[in-house]
């Protein structure tokens, strides 16, 4: 059973920033990023426990084609996405969002 997925506003901004940056680098690359991310978010909603805990109740999943991590928490019947961050730029930023 899939859980409901909730992206916090900061996580939505993370996605927008990354997608715009990739699109500026090469046309269509922003769409490739968002497509991979959406597929990955579906996977998190389906099987959130397969991802390791990296903090107090915070789990992390790593995208395959892009150097980004998704930080999320489980709350009853939903998955709350805290941050979607590049792994070489302030990867500890998620800790301030808990």
Helices and strands as residue ranges (DSSP letters): E 4-7, H 9-25, H 29-46, G 48-50, E 53-55, E 58-62, E 68-75, E 78-86, G 93-97
